[in-house]
Amino acid sequence: MEKKKYSSYAEIDRDLEILKLEKDINYQKLVLSFQKTKEGITPQKIVNGFISSYTDYFSESYPKILQSILPFVFNWFINKKRGH
């Protein structure tokens, strides 16, 4: 990185003002990000996220579960009717 050469104090003051504004903008972005994160970590949102992930998992695997359980249920029901 090359050192910048200034020809007046006005140039230095301008660059310092730009750096101060950039620092303030980055700080506000950090604050906003923290607030959004804090809002996203409410107990209700955590529970809803947990439930929706399991709901998605079970809704996708529901047909597979039924295909594997139904034969056992039918056999149990037939054997119960026969008195076994």
Z-matrix of the N, CA and C atoms (Angstrom, degrees):
N
C 1 1.449
C 2 1.524 1 108.77
N 3 1.274 2 113.96 1 129.92
C 4 1.460 3 120.40 2 -176.67
C 5 1.524 4 110.06 3 -87.06
N 6 1.332 5 115.77 4 138.03
C 7 1.461 6 120.02 5 177.80
C 8 1.518 7 109.92 6 -71.30
N 9 1.309 8 115.56 7 138.43
C 10 1.459 9 120.22 8 179.84
C 11 1.526 10 108.26 9 -87.16
N 12 1.289 11 116.82 10 138.04
C 13 1.458 12 122.10 11 178.12
C 14 1.521 13 108.89 12 -104.54
N 15 1.307 14 114.48 13 127.25
C 16 1.458 15 120.74 14 -179.22
C 17 1.523 16 109.73 15 -101.54
N 18 1.317 17 115.33 16 145.16
C 19 1.462 18 119.54 17 178.68
C 20 1.521 19 112.48 18 -106.36
N 21 1.373 20 115.19 19 -9.66
C 22 1.469 21 118.15 20 178.30
C 23 1.533 22 109.29 21 -154.25
N 24 1.341 23 113.25 22 163.02
C 25 1.469 24 118.99 23 176.96
C 26 1.539 25 110.74 24 -69.74
N 27 1.295 26 117.65 25 -24.81
C 28 1.463 27 121.41 26 178.84
C 29 1.527 28 110.44 27 -64.94
N 30 1.312 29 118.03 28 -38.92
C 31 1.466 30 121.41 29 177.33
C 32 1.527 31 110.70 30 -64.78
N 33 1.330 32 115.78 31 -41.01
C 34 1.470 33 120.31 32 178.66
C 35 1.522 34 109.67 33 -63.86
N 36 1.339 35 115.74 34 -46.74
C 37 1.476 36 119.79 35 179.75
C 38 1.527 37 111.07 36 -60.80
N 39 1.335 38 117.38 37 -40.64
C 40 1.465 39 121.02 38 178.87
C 41 1.532 40 110.98 39 -62.70
N 42 1.331 41 118.06 40 -46.09
C 43 1.463 42 121.00 41 178.59
C 44 1.530 43 111.72 42 -64.60
N 45 1.332 44 116.14 43 -38.66
C 46 1.467 45 119.15 44 176.90
C 47 1.523 46 111.13 45 -64.51
N 48 1.324 47 117.09 46 -38.36
C 49 1.470 48 120.71 47 177.66
C 50 1.528 49 110.35 48 -65.71
N 51 1.331 50 116.86 49 -41.26
C 52 1.469 51 120.69 50 177.36
C 53 1.519 52 110.44 51 -61.97
N 54 1.326 53 116.84 52 -44.87
C 55 1.473 54 120.16 53 179.08
C 56 1.526 55 111.16 54 -63.40
N 57 1.336 56 117.08 55 -38.94
C 58 1.470 57 120.30 56 178.45
C 59 1.537 58 110.38 57 -63.61
N 60 1.332 59 116.32 58 -43.52
C 61 1.466 60 120.10 59 179.20
C 62 1.528 61 111.19 60 -64.86
N 63 1.314 62 117.16 61 -41.28
C 64 1.474 63 120.19 62 177.06
C 65 1.524 64 110.90 63 -62.17
N 66 1.339 65 116.30 64 -40.45
C 67 1.461 66 120.44 65 178.12
C 68 1.526 67 110.49 66 -63.10
N 69 1.340 68 117.02 67 -43.90
C 70 1.466 69 121.04 68 179.29
C 71 1.533 70 111.44 69 -63.72
N 72 1.320 71 116.95 70 -41.15
C 73 1.470 72 121.00 71 178.52
C 74 1.526 73 110.15 72 -62.77
N 75 1.324 74 116.89 73 -46.34
C 76 1.465 75 119.96 74 179.47
C 77 1.520 76 111.80 75 -63.64
N 78 1.343 77 116.97 76 -37.05
C 79 1.458 78 120.11 77 177.36
C 80 1.524 79 110.59 78 -64.14
N 81 1.337 80 117.56 79 -43.66
C 82 1.460 81 120.76 80 179.48
C 83 1.530 82 111.36 81 -65.30
N 84 1.324 83 117.20 82 -36.71
C 85 1.469 84 120.19 83 175.26
C 86 1.522 85 110.42 84 -62.37
N 87 1.335 86 116.81 85 -40.65
C 88 1.458 87 121.34 86 178.95
C 89 1.525 88 110.71 87 -64.64
N 90 1.325 89 116.50 88 -43.74
C 91 1.467 90 120.66 89 178.60
C 92 1.524 91 110.54 90 -62.15
N 93 1.323 92 117.17 91 -45.21
C 94 1.468 93 121.24 92 179.34
C 95 1.528 94 110.95 93 -62.32
N 96 1.308 95 116.26 94 -43.06
C 97 1.464 96 120.23 95 178.48
C 98 1.521 97 110.89 96 -61.90
N 99 1.324 98 116.90 97 -42.14
C 100 1.464 99 120.96 98 178.38
C 101 1.527 100 110.91 99 -63.10
N 102 1.328 101 117.13 100 -42.11
C 103 1.463 102 120.56 101 179.70
C 104 1.523 103 111.34 102 -64.42
N 105 1.341 104 116.90 103 -41.82
C 106 1.463 105 119.70 104 178.60
C 107 1.516 106 110.93 105 -64.71
N 108 1.323 107 116.07 106 -39.85
C 109 1.466 108 119.85 107 178.24
C 110 1.524 109 110.23 108 -64.88
N 111 1.318 110 116.48 109 -43.31
C 112 1.461 111 120.74 110 179.61
C 113 1.526 112 111.26 111 -62.51
N 114 1.326 113 117.25 112 -39.40
C 115 1.462 114 121.03 113 177.91
C 116 1.523 115 111.16 114 -68.11
N 117 1.314 116 117.32 115 -30.79
C 118 1.464 117 121.33 116 -178.90
C 119 1.508 118 113.93 117 -79.06
N 120 1.340 119 116.74 118 -9.03
C 121 1.464 120 119.29 119 -177.04
C 122 1.525 121 110.77 120 -110.01
N 123 1.307 122 117.44 121 37.29
C 124 1.456 123 119.69 122 174.22
C 125 1.531 124 108.39 123 -79.45
N 126 1.314 125 117.82 124 151.79
C 127 1.474 126 119.79 125 179.75
C 128 1.527 127 112.89 126 -55.27
N 129 1.320 128 116.93 127 -39.29
C 130 1.461 129 119.88 128 -178.85
C 131 1.527 130 110.96 129 -64.22
N 132 1.323 131 117.86 130 -42.95
C 133 1.455 132 120.47 131 -179.99
C 134 1.529 133 111.44 132 -68.85
N 135 1.319 134 117.30 133 -34.71
C 136 1.464 135 120.10 134 177.29
C 137 1.518 136 109.93 135 -64.80
N 138 1.329 137 116.66 136 -46.53
C 139 1.463 138 120.93 137 -179.89
C 140 1.522 139 110.36 138 -64.53
N 141 1.336 140 116.78 139 -43.43
C 142 1.465 141 119.53 140 179.26
C 143 1.526 142 111.28 141 -62.32
N 144 1.316 143 117.51 142 -40.41
C 145 1.460 144 120.77 143 177.55
C 146 1.511 145 111.72 144 -64.77
N 147 1.340 146 116.66 145 -40.55
C 148 1.456 147 122.24 146 178.81
C 149 1.526 148 110.60 147 -63.57
N 150 1.326 149 116.02 148 -46.61
C 151 1.466 150 120.98 149 -179.12
C 152 1.531 151 110.78 150 -66.35
N 153 1.329 152 117.06 151 -42.93
C 154 1.462 153 118.61 152 -178.01
C 155 1.524 154 111.79 153 -66.53
N 156 1.334 155 117.66 154 -33.60
C 157 1.458 156 118.75 155 178.57
C 158 1.528 157 110.65 156 -67.81
N 159 1.334 158 117.45 157 -40.83
C 160 1.465 159 119.70 158 177.38
C 161 1.523 160 111.63 159 -70.85
N 162 1.328 161 116.94 160 -34.87
C 163 1.460 162 119.96 161 177.70
C 164 1.522 163 110.17 162 -63.28
N 165 1.326 164 116.22 163 -43.88
C 166 1.469 165 119.65 164 177.38
C 167 1.524 166 110.83 165 -61.65
N 168 1.321 167 116.87 166 -42.65
C 169 1.467 168 120.86 167 -178.65
C 170 1.527 169 110.61 168 -62.83
N 171 1.341 170 116.27 169 -48.37
C 172 1.462 171 119.18 170 -176.96
C 173 1.523 172 112.21 171 -72.59
N 174 1.326 173 117.93 172 -32.06
C 175 1.463 174 118.69 173 178.93
C 176 1.522 175 110.98 174 -67.89
N 177 1.330 176 117.39 175 -32.11
C 178 1.462 177 120.21 176 177.28
C 179 1.526 178 111.73 177 -75.53
N 180 1.334 179 117.65 178 -34.00
C 181 1.464 180 120.12 179 -176.25
C 182 1.527 181 112.43 180 -98.05
N 183 1.318 182 118.03 181 -0.06
C 184 1.458 183 121.59 182 -178.38
C 185 1.528 184 112.80 183 -56.44
N 186 1.325 185 120.77 184 -47.56
C 187 1.478 186 119.68 185 178.85
C 188 1.538 187 112.32 186 -60.59
N 189 1.311 188 117.84 187 -38.06
C 190 1.466 189 120.86 188 178.84
C 191 1.524 190 111.07 189 -65.56
N 192 1.323 191 115.51 190 -40.30
C 193 1.470 192 119.56 191 178.76
C 194 1.519 193 109.89 192 -63.91
N 195 1.335 194 117.47 193 -44.75
C 196 1.466 195 120.73 194 179.52
C 197 1.527 196 111.60 195 -62.46
N 198 1.329 197 117.00 196 -41.68
C 199 1.458 198 120.17 197 -179.56
C 200 1.519 199 111.73 198 -63.14
N 201 1.305 200 117.61 199 -32.37
C 202 1.462 201 119.05 200 -179.10
C 203 1.531 202 112.70 201 -86.15
N 204 1.330 203 118.52 202 -26.18
C 205 1.468 204 121.43 203 -176.60
C 206 1.527 205 112.39 204 -91.37
N 207 1.324 206 118.30 205 -35.51
C 208 1.465 207 121.06 206 -174.65
C 209 1.533 208 113.98 207 -54.90
N 210 1.334 209 121.00 208 -42.79
C 211 1.465 210 118.50 209 178.73
C 212 1.537 211 112.98 210 -59.57
N 213 1.335 212 116.92 211 -38.33
C 214 1.470 213 119.81 212 178.28
C 215 1.519 214 111.35 213 -67.25
N 216 1.323 215 116.93 214 -38.89
C 217 1.469 216 120.97 215 179.46
C 218 1.526 217 110.04 216 -66.27
N 219 1.322 218 117.10 217 -44.23
C 220 1.470 219 119.87 218 178.26
C 221 1.522 220 111.53 219 -62.86
N 222 1.324 221 117.93 220 -44.08
C 223 1.471 222 120.92 221 178.30
C 224 1.517 223 111.06 222 -62.48
N 225 1.306 224 117.51 223 -42.76
C 226 1.460 225 120.63 224 179.58
C 227 1.529 226 109.77 225 -62.77
N 228 1.353 227 117.04 226 -44.59
C 229 1.446 228 121.24 227 -178.82
C 230 1.545 229 110.71 228 -64.87
N 231 1.324 230 118.09 229 -41.88
C 232 1.475 231 121.27 230 179.12
C 233 1.517 232 110.29 231 -65.50
N 234 1.329 233 117.35 232 -43.30
C 235 1.463 234 120.54 233 179.63
C 236 1.520 235 111.31 234 -66.72
N 237 1.311 236 118.73 235 -33.72
C 238 1.473 237 121.58 236 178.17
C 239 1.517 238 110.12 237 -67.88
N 240 1.334 239 117.78 238 -39.46
C 241 1.459 240 121.74 239 178.87
C 242 1.533 241 111.14 240 -65.90
N 243 1.316 242 116.11 241 -34.66
C 244 1.459 243 120.22 242 179.66
C 245 1.511 244 112.89 243 -77.87
N 246 1.330 245 115.72 244 -13.34
C 247 1.454 246 118.96 245 178.88
C 248 1.510 247 114.18 246 91.34
N 249 1.311 248 119.17 247 15.90
C 250 1.469 249 122.17 248 -179.22
C 251 1.476 250 111.30 249 -81.78
